[in-house]
Amino acid sequence: MGRGRALSLVQVGDRVVLVGESGQGFQRLAEFESDQAPVATSRRVAV
């Protein structure tokens, strides 16, 4: 992780998607069933 990059967990229906963000845009990194998703709070953490 570097400046201007972030990871987000986004719930879409019954799916949770791990999204990476950089200066070049967004990229889906992983996808989970909502009952198998990692525990997360609803906040964004940028490094």
mmCIF file of the N, C-alpha and C atoms, coordinates in Angstrom:
data_MODEL
# 
_entry.id   MODEL 
# 
loop_
_atom_site.group_PDB 
_atom_site.id 
_atom_site.type_symbol 
_atom_site.label_atom_id 
_atom_site.label_alt_id 
_atom_site.label_comp_id 
_atom_site.label_asym_id 
_atom_site.label_entity_id 
_atom_site.label_seq_id 
_atom_site.pdbx_PDB_ins_code 
_atom_site.Cartn_x 
_atom_site.Cartn_y 
_atom_site.Cartn_z 
_atom_site.occupancy 
_atom_site.B_iso_or_equiv 
_atom_site.pdbx_formal_charge 
_atom_site.auth_seq_id 
_atom_site.auth_comp_id 
_atom_site.auth_asym_id 
_atom_site.auth_atom_id 
_atom_site.pdbx_PDB_model_num 
ATOM 1   N N  . MET A 1 1  ? 0.841   -1.170  0.000   1.00 0.00 ? 1  MET A N  1 
ATOM 2   C CA . MET A 1 1  ? 0.000   0.000   0.000   1.00 0.00 ? 1  MET A CA 1 
ATOM 3   C C  . MET A 1 1  ? 0.890   1.238   0.000   1.00 0.00 ? 1  MET A C  1 
ATOM 4   N N  . GLY A 1 2  ? 0.469   2.207   -0.717  1.00 0.00 ? 2  GLY A N  1 
ATOM 5   C CA . GLY A 1 2  ? 1.210   3.448   -0.792  1.00 0.00 ? 2  GLY A CA 1 
ATOM 6   C C  . GLY A 1 2  ? 0.265   4.631   -0.803  1.00 0.00 ? 2  GLY A C  1 
ATOM 7   N N  . ARG A 1 3  ? 0.837   5.771   -0.955  1.00 0.00 ? 3  ARG A N  1 
ATOM 8   C CA . ARG A 1 3  ? 0.033   7.000   -0.981  1.00 0.00 ? 3  ARG A CA 1 
ATOM 9   C C  . ARG A 1 3  ? -0.972  6.938   -2.128  1.00 0.00 ? 3  ARG A C  1 
ATOM 10  N N  . GLY A 1 4  ? -2.193  7.351   -1.834  1.00 0.00 ? 4  GLY A N  1 
ATOM 11  C CA . GLY A 1 4  ? -3.228  7.386   -2.861  1.00 0.00 ? 4  GLY A CA 1 
ATOM 12  C C  . GLY A 1 4  ? -3.823  6.033   -3.176  1.00 0.00 ? 4  GLY A C  1 
ATOM 13  N N  . ARG A 1 5  ? -3.598  5.045   -2.336  1.00 0.00 ? 5  ARG A N  1 
ATOM 14  C CA . ARG A 1 5  ? -4.154  3.702   -2.554  1.00 0.00 ? 5  ARG A CA 1 
ATOM 15  C C  . ARG A 1 5  ? -5.011  3.321   -1.364  1.00 0.00 ? 5  ARG A C  1 
ATOM 16  N N  . ALA A 1 6  ? -6.043  2.524   -1.604  1.00 0.00 ? 6  ALA A N  1 
ATOM 17  C CA . ALA A 1 6  ? -6.954  2.133   -0.529  1.00 0.00 ? 6  ALA A CA 1 
ATOM 18  C C  . ALA A 1 6  ? -7.552  0.770   -0.846  1.00 0.00 ? 6  ALA A C  1 
ATOM 19  N N  . LEU A 1 7  ? -8.007  0.092   0.191   1.00 0.00 ? 7  LEU A N  1 
ATOM 20  C CA . LEU A 1 7  ? -8.769  -1.146  0.069   1.00 0.00 ? 7  LEU A CA 1 
ATOM 21  C C  . LEU A 1 7  ? -10.145 -0.896  0.661   1.00 0.00 ? 7  LEU A C  1 
ATOM 22  N N  . SER A 1 8  ? -11.181 -1.430  0.015   1.00 0.00 ? 8  SER A N  1 
ATOM 23  C CA . SER A 1 8  ? -12.547 -1.276  0.512   1.00 0.00 ? 8  SER A CA 1 
ATOM 24  C C  . SER A 1 8  ? -13.281 -2.590  0.387   1.00 0.00 ? 8  SER A C  1 
ATOM 25  N N  . LEU A 1 9  ? -14.098 -2.914  1.391   1.00 0.00 ? 9  LEU A N  1 
ATOM 26  C CA . LEU A 1 9  ? -15.026 -4.029  1.301   1.00 0.00 ? 9  LEU A CA 1 
ATOM 27  C C  . LEU A 1 9  ? -16.388 -3.431  0.978   1.00 0.00 ? 9  LEU A C  1 
ATOM 28  N N  . VAL A 1 10 ? -17.000 -3.884  -0.110  1.00 0.00 ? 10 VAL A N  1 
ATOM 29  C CA . VAL A 1 10 ? -18.265 -3.333  -0.572  1.00 0.00 ? 10 VAL A CA 1 
ATOM 30  C C  . VAL A 1 10 ? -19.281 -4.458  -0.632  1.00 0.00 ? 10 VAL A C  1 
ATOM 31  N N  . GLN A 1 11 ? -20.414 -4.293  0.069   1.00 0.00 ? 11 GLN A N  1 
ATOM 32  C CA . GLN A 1 11 ? -21.459 -5.308  0.018   1.00 0.00 ? 11 GLN A CA 1 
ATOM 33  C C  . GLN A 1 11 ? -22.410 -4.985  -1.116  1.00 0.00 ? 11 GLN A C  1 
ATOM 34  N N  . VAL A 1 12 ? -22.638 -5.982  -1.966  1.00 0.00 ? 12 VAL A N  1 
ATOM 35  C CA . VAL A 1 12 ? -23.547 -5.856  -3.102  1.00 0.00 ? 12 VAL A CA 1 
ATOM 36  C C  . VAL A 1 12 ? -24.495 -7.043  -3.032  1.00 0.00 ? 12 VAL A C  1 
ATOM 37  N N  . GLY A 1 13 ? -25.698 -6.802  -2.551  1.00 0.00 ? 13 GLY A N  1 
ATOM 38  C CA . GLY A 1 13 ? -26.642 -7.902  -2.362  1.00 0.00 ? 13 GLY A CA 1 
ATOM 39  C C  . GLY A 1 13 ? -26.101 -8.888  -1.343  1.00 0.00 ? 13 GLY A C  1 
ATOM 40  N N  . ASP A 1 14 ? -25.997 -10.164 -1.744  1.00 0.00 ? 14 ASP A N  1 
ATOM 41  C CA . ASP A 1 14 ? -25.485 -11.184 -0.824  1.00 0.00 ? 14 ASP A CA 1 
ATOM 42  C C  . ASP A 1 14 ? -23.991 -11.447 -1.035  1.00 0.00 ? 14 ASP A C  1 
ATOM 43  N N  . ARG A 1 15 ? -23.307 -10.563 -1.753  1.00 0.00 ? 15 ARG A N  1 
ATOM 44  C CA . ARG A 1 15 ? -21.873 -10.695 -2.023  1.00 0.00 ? 15 ARG A CA 1 
ATOM 45  C C  . ARG A 1 15 ? -21.112 -9.543  -1.367  1.00 0.00 ? 15 ARG A C  1 
ATOM 46  N N  . VAL A 1 16 ? -19.857 -9.810  -0.996  1.00 0.00 ? 16 VAL A N  1 
ATOM 47  C CA . VAL A 1 16 ? -18.967 -8.773  -0.489  1.00 0.00 ? 16 VAL A CA 1 
ATOM 48  C C  . VAL A 1 16 ? -17.735 -8.782  -1.387  1.00 0.00 ? 16 VAL A C  1 
ATOM 49  N N  . VAL A 1 17 ? -17.373 -7.624  -1.905  1.00 0.00 ? 17 VAL A N  1 
ATOM 50  C CA . VAL A 1 17 ? -16.282 -7.503  -2.863  1.00 0.00 ? 17 VAL A CA 1 
ATOM 51  C C  . VAL A 1 17 ? -15.149 -6.679  -2.230  1.00 0.00 ? 17 VAL A C  1 
ATOM 52  N N  . LEU A 1 18 ? -13.928 -7.207  -2.311  1.00 0.00 ? 18 LEU A N  1 
ATOM 53  C CA . LEU A 1 18 ? -12.747 -6.463  -1.887  1.00 0.00 ? 18 LEU A CA 1 
ATOM 54  C C  . LEU A 1 18 ? -12.251 -5.695  -3.104  1.00 0.00 ? 18 LEU A C  1 
ATOM 55  N N  . VAL A 1 19 ? -12.206 -4.369  -2.992  1.00 0.00 ? 19 VAL A N  1 
ATOM 56  C CA . VAL A 1 19 ? -11.841 -3.503  -4.108  1.00 0.00 ? 19 VAL A CA 1 
ATOM 57  C C  . VAL A 1 19 ? -10.570 -2.739  -3.751  1.00 0.00 ? 19 VAL A C  1 
ATOM 58  N N  . GLY A 1 20 ? -9.620  -2.712  -4.671  1.00 0.00 ? 20 GLY A N  1 
ATOM 59  C CA . GLY A 1 20 ? -8.414  -1.907  -4.520  1.00 0.00 ? 20 GLY A CA 1 
ATOM 60  C C  . GLY A 1 20 ? -8.554  -0.640  -5.338  1.00 0.00 ? 20 GLY A C  1 
ATOM 61  N N  . GLU A 1 21 ? -8.091  0.474   -4.793  1.00 0.00 ? 21 GLU A N  1 
ATOM 62  C CA . GLU A 1 21 ? -8.176  1.757   -5.496  1.00 0.00 ? 21 GLU A CA 1 
ATOM 63  C C  . GLU A 1 21 ? -6.788  2.363   -5.604  1.00 0.00 ? 21 GLU A C  1 
ATOM 64  N N  . SER A 1 22 ? -6.481  2.870   -6.792  1.00 0.00 ? 22 SER A N  1 
ATOM 65  C CA . SER A 1 22 ? -5.209  3.563   -7.014  1.00 0.00 ? 22 SER A CA 1 
ATOM 66  C C  . SER A 1 22 ? -5.464  4.707   -7.985  1.00 0.00 ? 22 SER A C  1 
ATOM 67  N N  . GLY A 1 23 ? -4.426  5.402   -8.349  1.00 0.00 ? 23 GLY A N  1 
ATOM 68  C CA . GLY A 1 23 ? -4.545  6.495   -9.307  1.00 0.00 ? 23 GLY A CA 1 
ATOM 69  C C  . GLY A 1 23 ? -5.020  6.027   -10.670 1.00 0.00 ? 23 GLY A C  1 
ATOM 70  N N  . GLN A 1 24 ? -4.859  4.747   -10.968 1.00 0.00 ? 24 GLN A N  1 
ATOM 71  C CA . GLN A 1 24 ? -5.288  4.203   -12.250 1.00 0.00 ? 24 GLN A CA 1 
ATOM 72  C C  . GLN A 1 24 ? -6.740  3.741   -12.236 1.00 0.00 ? 24 GLN A C  1 
ATOM 73  N N  . GLY A 1 25 ? -7.382  3.729   -11.062 1.00 0.00 ? 25 GLY A N  1 
ATOM 74  C CA . GLY A 1 25 ? -8.782  3.331   -10.980 1.00 0.00 ? 25 GLY A CA 1 
ATOM 75  C C  . GLY A 1 25 ? -9.012  2.264   -9.928  1.00 0.00 ? 25 GLY A C  1 
ATOM 76  N N  . PHE A 1 26 ? -10.093 1.506   -10.104 1.00 0.00 ? 26 PHE A N  1 
ATOM 77  C CA . PHE A 1 26 ? -10.507 0.473   -9.164  1.00 0.00 ? 26 PHE A CA 1 
ATOM 78  C C  . PHE A 1 26 ? -10.262 -0.901  -9.766  1.00 0.00 ? 26 PHE A C  1 
ATOM 79  N N  . GLN A 1 27 ? -10.013 -1.877  -8.881  1.00 0.00 ? 27 GLN A N  1 
ATOM 80  C CA . GLN A 1 27 ? -9.842  -3.252  -9.342  1.00 0.00 ? 27 GLN A CA 1 
ATOM 81  C C  . GLN A 1 27 ? -10.451 -4.195  -8.312  1.00 0.00 ? 27 GLN A C  1 
ATOM 82  N N  . ARG A 1 28 ? -11.265 -5.145  -8.787  1.00 0.00 ? 28 ARG A N  1 
ATOM 83  C CA . ARG A 1 28 ? -11.828 -6.161  -7.900  1.00 0.00 ? 28 ARG A CA 1 
ATOM 84  C C  . ARG A 1 28 ? -10.727 -7.147  -7.559  1.00 0.00 ? 28 ARG A C  1 
ATOM 85  N N  . LEU A 1 29 ? -10.457 -7.323  -6.262  1.00 0.00 ? 29 LEU A N  1 
ATOM 86  C CA . LEU A 1 29 ? -9.375  -8.196  -5.822  1.00 0.00 ? 29 LEU A CA 1 
ATOM 87  C C  . LEU A 1 29 ? -9.880  -9.542  -5.330  1.00 0.00 ? 29 LEU A C  1 
ATOM 88  N N  . ALA A 1 30 ? -11.068 -9.575  -4.743  1.00 0.00 ? 30 ALA A N  1 
ATOM 89  C CA . ALA A 1 30 ? -11.639 -10.821 -4.232  1.00 0.00 ? 30 ALA A CA 1 
ATOM 90  C C  . ALA A 1 30 ? -13.139 -10.637 -4.079  1.00 0.00 ? 30 ALA A C  1 
ATOM 91  N N  . GLU A 1 31 ? -13.851 -11.765 -4.015  1.00 0.00 ? 31 GLU A N  1 
ATOM 92  C CA . GLU A 1 31 ? -15.298 -11.726 -3.849  1.00 0.00 ? 31 GLU A CA 1 
ATOM 93  C C  . GLU A 1 31 ? -15.695 -12.861 -2.921  1.00 0.00 ? 31 GLU A C  1 
ATOM 94  N N  . PHE A 1 32 ? -16.611 -12.572 -1.985  1.00 0.00 ? 32 PHE A N  1 
ATOM 95  C CA . PHE A 1 32 ? -17.032 -13.531 -0.974  1.00 0.00 ? 32 PHE A CA 1 
ATOM 96  C C  . PHE A 1 32 ? -18.545 -13.581 -0.899  1.00 0.00 ? 32 PHE A C  1 
ATOM 97  N N  . GLU A 1 33 ? -19.094 -14.720 -0.442  1.00 0.00 ? 33 GLU A N  1 
ATOM 98  C CA . GLU A 1 33 ? -20.487 -14.778 -0.016  1.00 0.00 ? 33 GLU A CA 1 
ATOM 99  C C  . GLU A 1 33 ? -20.552 -13.946 1.256   1.00 0.00 ? 33 GLU A C  1 
ATOM 100 N N  . SER A 1 34 ? -21.658 -13.260 1.506   1.00 0.00 ? 34 SER A N  1 
ATOM 101 C CA . SER A 1 34 ? -21.721 -12.371 2.669   1.00 0.00 ? 34 SER A CA 1 
ATOM 102 C C  . SER A 1 34 ? -21.521 -13.127 3.981   1.00 0.00 ? 34 SER A C  1 
ATOM 103 N N  . ASP A 1 35 ? -21.922 -14.402 4.066   1.00 0.00 ? 35 ASP A N  1 
ATOM 104 C CA . ASP A 1 35 ? -21.725 -15.153 5.308   1.00 0.00 ? 35 ASP A CA 1 
ATOM 105 C C  . ASP A 1 35 ? -20.298 -15.667 5.460   1.00 0.00 ? 35 ASP A C  1 
ATOM 106 N N  . GLN A 1 36 ? -19.448 -15.545 4.429   1.00 0.00 ? 36 GLN A N  1 
ATOM 107 C CA . GLN A 1 36 ? -18.059 -15.986 4.481   1.00 0.00 ? 36 GLN A CA 1 
ATOM 108 C C  . GLN A 1 36 ? -17.077 -14.818 4.434   1.00 0.00 ? 36 GLN A C  1 
ATOM 109 N N  . ALA A 1 37 ? -17.595 -13.603 4.375   1.00 0.00 ? 37 ALA A N  1 
ATOM 110 C CA . ALA A 1 37 ? -16.737 -12.427 4.207   1.00 0.00 ? 37 ALA A CA 1 
ATOM 111 C C  . ALA A 1 37 ? -15.979 -12.117 5.494   1.00 0.00 ? 37 ALA A C  1 
ATOM 112 N N  . PRO A 1 38 ? -14.801 -11.524 5.350   1.00 0.00 ? 38 PRO A N  1 
ATOM 113 C CA . PRO A 1 38 ? -14.057 -11.075 6.524   1.00 0.00 ? 38 PRO A CA 1 
ATOM 114 C C  . PRO A 1 38 ? -14.867 -10.035 7.290   1.00 0.00 ? 38 PRO A C  1 
ATOM 115 N N  . VAL A 1 39 ? -14.692 -9.990  8.576   1.00 0.00 ? 39 VAL A N  1 
ATOM 116 C CA . VAL A 1 39 ? -15.383 -9.002  9.401   1.00 0.00 ? 39 VAL A CA 1 
ATOM 117 C C  . VAL A 1 39 ? -14.745 -7.641  9.147   1.00 0.00 ? 39 VAL A C  1 
ATOM 118 N N  . ALA A 1 40 ? -15.580 -6.632  8.942   1.00 0.00 ? 40 ALA A N  1 
ATOM 119 C CA . ALA A 1 40 ? -15.055 -5.288  8.682   1.00 0.00 ? 40 ALA A CA 1 
ATOM 120 C C  . ALA A 1 40 ? -16.033 -4.252  9.214   1.00 0.00 ? 40 ALA A C  1 
ATOM 121 N N  . THR A 1 41 ? -15.535 -3.089  9.489   1.00 0.00 ? 41 THR A N  1 
ATOM 122 C CA . THR A 1 41 ? -16.386 -1.975  9.853   1.00 0.00 ? 41 THR A CA 1 
ATOM 123 C C  . THR A 1 41 ? -16.691 -1.182  8.587   1.00 0.00 ? 41 THR A C  1 
ATOM 124 N N  . SER A 1 42 ? -17.708 -0.370  8.643   1.00 0.00 ? 42 SER A N  1 
ATOM 125 C CA . SER A 1 42 ? -18.081 0.402   7.460   1.00 0.00 ? 42 SER A CA 1 
ATOM 126 C C  . SER A 1 42 ? -17.342 1.736   7.468   1.00 0.00 ? 42 SER A C  1 
ATOM 127 N N  . ARG A 1 43 ? -16.052 1.676   7.262   1.00 0.00 ? 43 ARG A N  1 
ATOM 128 C CA . ARG A 1 43 ? -15.241 2.879   7.131   1.00 0.00 ? 43 ARG A CA 1 
ATOM 129 C C  . ARG A 1 43 ? -14.154 2.630   6.110   1.00 0.00 ? 43 ARG A C  1 
ATOM 130 N N  . ARG A 1 44 ? -13.622 3.679   5.596   1.00 0.00 ? 44 ARG A N  1 
ATOM 131 C CA . ARG A 1 44 ? -12.580 3.596   4.582   1.00 0.00 ? 44 ARG A CA 1 
ATOM 132 C C  . ARG A 1 44 ? -11.250 3.995   5.204   1.00 0.00 ? 44 ARG A C  1 
ATOM 133 N N  . VAL A 1 45 ? -10.254 3.191   4.944   1.00 0.00 ? 45 VAL A N  1 
ATOM 134 C CA . VAL A 1 45 ? -8.931  3.473   5.490   1.00 0.00 ? 45 VAL A CA 1 
ATOM 135 C C  . VAL A 1 45 ? -7.971  3.645   4.328   1.00 0.00 ? 45 VAL A C  1 
ATOM 136 N N  . ALA A 1 46 ? -7.413  4.820   4.177   1.00 0.00 ? 46 ALA A N  1 
ATOM 137 C CA . ALA A 1 46 ? -6.459  5.097   3.111   1.00 0.00 ? 46 ALA A CA 1 
ATOM 138 C C  . ALA A 1 46 ? -5.056  5.216   3.703   1.00 0.00 ? 46 ALA A C  1 
ATOM 139 N N  . VAL A 1 47 ? -4.080  4.700   3.004   1.00 0.00 ? 47 VAL A N  1 
ATOM 140 C CA . VAL A 1 47 ? -2.691  4.749   3.471   1.00 0.00 ? 47 VAL A CA 1 
ATOM 141 C C  . VAL A 1 47 ? -1.878  5.614   2.540   1.00 0.00 ? 47 VAL A C  1 
# 
